[in-house]
Structures are given as structure tokens and as C-alpha cells.
Amino acid sequence: MTTTERLAVELAARMPAGWADVISAVDRARFVPARVWVYDENNEPQPLDRDVDPRRWWRVVYSDTAIMTQFDDGATVWPDTTGEHPTSSASQPSLMLDMLAALDVREGHRVLEIGTGTGYHAALLATRLGDDAVTSIEIDATVAQQARANLAATGHTPTVVTGDGAAGYPGGAPYDRVVATASVRPGELPYPWVTQVRPGGVIVTPWGPDYHNGVLARLVVAGDGTASGRLSGNLAFMRLRAQQDTLCPLDDGETGDAWETTTSLWVYEVVGEFSGALAVGLLVPRCHKIVEDDPDDAYHHLVRVHDPVTGSWATVDVHRGAAAYPVRQHGPRRLWDEIEHAHAWWVTHDRPTYTRLGVTVTDTEQWTWLDHPDQRVATTWTGNSDQ
Ligand SMILES: C[S@@+](CC[C@H](N)C(=O)[O-])C[C@H]1O[C@@H](n2cnc3c(N)ncnc32)[C@H](O)[C@@H]1O
């Protein structure tokens, strides 16, 4: 068995119909740089050099692992591990397969990919559909250039454009499919993706609020300039470049004056429960969360939430078993109060699972809904015409 076939076997459980031969035919190693970062079990990036540790490098390349190739738009240079944001990668193969399954390409389809990265995903699409059927757009000129070189060296010639994929690529429109490999925030799906897909075509993108790990949105474009569809999956992706947040320095922020109360909420439901946390994220926009475990006490966790736009923050000191937990809130937003309010919405609606949620995008607004586009969940975001 070749190494690429081994990757196909490892991914067999998640393999959508029609992709196993493609995975076996495209060698991921040809797209991964010699020097990369890989996350360790504590979710910390660790440098990995093919020339220093070849066994580990090859094992990682042919496994279901995301491999970071750039931090902070290139400002953090390998092997520095202090970067704030990963900004380019070879995506985790099983997540790519989930996206390809949702994309549901057919022979003759023309696809626009947003975020070329290493070029591996574009090579898979080009192998399946033909080079002429695939256009991929990458915002980072250095990354785009390397992707072009990787693709050419492996015999693929899809169109790779250097540019901002938030504007789509009208030169190749209309497309049957748009697939983004960088995530968008609720309310911020670029409307050009809708106008550049033919009616009946599909947009697949990682999607989610700052509070949550992330899901996949699959929207079908209608003939009236709208797109609508449900959420699925569980996948964290780096943000589309213009949607990256500068994280506020939590340690400094939390030393400020605070409004002190207590909560008896079952905190797990708004922090760890996938659907509960997503509902909170939709109703409490621009709110990041971190949960710190106490190494000396398995029943003790500090929940920290913050809004980098207003500088608001809140902490909840959770001692499992206690009747109530201390809450501290600071800034113009009372974030914990917002979270409790959002949780009440979720409970009132019988704790709906996230796959009952969907998204609609029009030329003037975007919203999330429960079961049907008429049943709006959350904030309606406007301003598409400015994008
Ligand atoms: C997760 S990586 C893509 C990985 C790719 N699927 C692979 O396996 O190699 C996301 C890429 O999206 C690019 N990107 C982010 N924002 C973009 C934008 N507005 N337009 C085009 N590309 C963008 C990043 O520079 C990055 O290379």
C-alpha cells in the first residue's frame, strides 16, 4: 500500500462517495512545507522540521492532522511558537472531506474555492473535476505563489488567483459551487458568493460565532438573489482575513473594577454543550470564551468571556458541587447577563440541537433561524450592500 492509500484508509469512515481514488491519487506530502507547526495535546503549536524529525513529519502528513504553515499573516517566523493567529495551513483531511461531502460536486461542475492555502484541496477538486473547472483565490501573495508551485509540480493547473476572496472572483462566474476554507462570522458571509453562484448552486463554508468552535453552513442559492440552508458538522477553521479579531489582553482586563454577583446556572450548558453554546454565541455576538481548568482540582474551572470591541469581560469561578458560583463583570456589556438570557431562549425552545438551525443571506440582511427561515433566532445583521 502506498502512503497516500494509507491516508485514504485512515479516512475511510468519513470518505464521501467518489473521493477515495482522488485522495489516493494526490500526494499530500507534495503540498506540505518542510518546516511547519503542529498542535500538541495541550493545543500549543510545536515546530516540526522534516530534516530534523523526518519520521514524525511523514507520520503527520499521512494522518488526519491539521498542519499550520503560517502564523499572523507571516509576521511570526518559524520556529517561533508565540504567534497569536494561525493564518494558513494544510487543513485537517477529515474536515476537508466533510466539506467535500456537503459540496456534493458532480461532473461538469465549476467550483470557486476561497483560500487556496497549500493548494492540496484545489488539487483534489482539480483531479475530480478537471483543471479548467477549478478556480481558487488566496489573499496572501506568498502563500498563493507557493500553492501555484505545488500544483504545477504535481501536474495540476487550476486557476489560482491572488486576491481577496470576500469579493469572490467574478471573472470565472457563474459557479456551480463555492467552497470557503476560512470561516465566516454570522452576519458576515460575503454576498458576492451568492451572486456568483447560479440558482440551485451551493455555498459551503465554515461558519460560527466567536463564542463557539464552529460548524459548517451549506446554503442553496435561489433565483431571487437569496441563499438559505442548514448547519451541520463540528469544525474550527481560521477566519477569513478581514474577520480576524485582535484578542484583548485578558489578564490585564480582569484586574479592573467589576460588578459582582453569583450564578446558579448549570454552566456546562452554555460552555461545553455544543448546541447550547452555539445558541449562546448567536445571541451574544462578539464574545470570546476561554475555560481554564485547575490542575490541582478537577472540580474547579474558571470561565472567562470577553468582547474585544468594547473591552467588556466577565468571569465565573465554577466549583462543581457549590450552590452558586461568583460572577465578575466589567465594561459596557454585561456579558454574563447576556449569556444567561441567551441560555433562557435555548431552554424555552426545548434545547434545540444545532442541526435544526439554518442561515439565510439576502442582498440586505442575514439571519439565523430555527427549523424554518420565518422563525428567526437571533440578531438580524444588515449591511451586505457595503461588502
Ligand atoms: C485553512 S487555509 C486553506 C487550507 C487549504 N484547504 C489546504 O488544505 O491547503 C485558509 C486559507 O485562506 C486564506 N484566506 C483567508 N482569508 C482570505 C480571503 N479573504 N481571501 C482569500 N483567501 C483567504 C488564508 O491565507 C489561508 O491560506
The ligand as an SDF file (V2000), in Angstrom:
LIG
                    3D

 27 29  0  0  0  0  0  0  0  0999 V2000
   -7.1410   26.7910    6.2280 C   0  0  0  0  0  0  0  0  0  0  0  0
   -6.1950   27.5740    4.9720 S   0  0  0  0  0  0  0  0  0  0  0  0
   -6.6100   26.6720    3.4910 C   0  0  0  0  0  0  0  0  0  0  0  0
   -6.1220   25.3020    3.5170 C   0  0  0  0  0  0  0  0  0  0  0  0
   -6.3020   24.5010    2.2710 C   0  0  0  0  0  0  0  0  0  0  0  0
   -7.6010   23.9000    2.2450 N   0  0  0  0  0  0  0  0  0  0  0  0
   -5.2480   23.4100    2.2790 C   0  0  0  0  0  0  0  0  0  0  0  0
   -5.5340   22.2930    2.7150 O   0  0  0  0  0  0  0  0  0  0  0  0
   -4.1160   23.7150    1.9710 O   0  0  0  0  0  0  0  0  0  0  0  0
   -7.1070   29.0660    4.7340 C   0  0  0  0  0  0  0  0  0  0  0  0
   -6.5030   29.9720    3.7040 C   0  0  0  0  0  0  0  0  0  0  0  0
   -7.4410   31.0180    3.4500 O   0  0  0  0  0  0  0  0  0  0  0  0
   -6.7070   32.1700    3.1370 C   0  0  0  0  0  0  0  0  0  0  0  0
   -7.5900   33.3380    3.2550 N   0  0  0  0  0  0  0  0  0  0  0  0
   -8.0150   33.9620    4.3910 C   0  0  0  0  0  0  0  0  0  0  0  0
   -8.8050   34.9920    4.0870 N   0  0  0  0  0  0  0  0  0  0  0  0
   -8.9020   35.0270    2.7400 C   0  0  0  0  0  0  0  0  0  0  0  0
   -9.5850   35.8600    1.8350 C   0  0  0  0  0  0  0  0  0  0  0  0
  -10.3130   36.8990    2.2550 N   0  0  0  0  0  0  0  0  0  0  0  0
   -9.4730   35.6050    0.5100 N   0  0  0  0  0  0  0  0  0  0  0  0
   -8.7180   34.5620    0.0600 C   0  0  0  0  0  0  0  0  0  0  0  0
   -8.0380   33.7480    0.8790 N   0  0  0  0  0  0  0  0  0  0  0  0
   -8.1400   33.9650    2.2030 C   0  0  0  0  0  0  0  0  0  0  0  0
   -5.5690   32.1490    4.1120 C   0  0  0  0  0  0  0  0  0  0  0  0
   -4.4910   32.9880    3.7070 O   0  0  0  0  0  0  0  0  0  0  0  0
   -5.2300   30.6650    4.1260 C   0  0  0  0  0  0  0  0  0  0  0  0
   -4.2070   30.3680    3.2310 O   0  0  0  0  0  0  0  0  0  0  0  0
  1  2  1  0
  2  3  1  0
  2 10  1  0
  3  4  1  0
  4  5  1  0
  5  6  1  0
  5  7  1  0
  7  8  2  0
  7  9  1  0
 10 11  1  0
 11 12  1  0
 11 26  1  0
 12 13  1  0
 13 14  1  0
 13 24  1  0
 14 15  1  0
 14 23  1  0
 15 16  2  0
 16 17  1  0
 17 18  1  0
 17 23  2  0
 18 19  1  0
 18 20  2  0
 20 21  1  0
 21 22  2  0
 22 23  1  0
 24 25  1  0
 24 26  1  0
 26 27  1  0
M  CHG  2   2   1   9  -1
M  END
$$$$
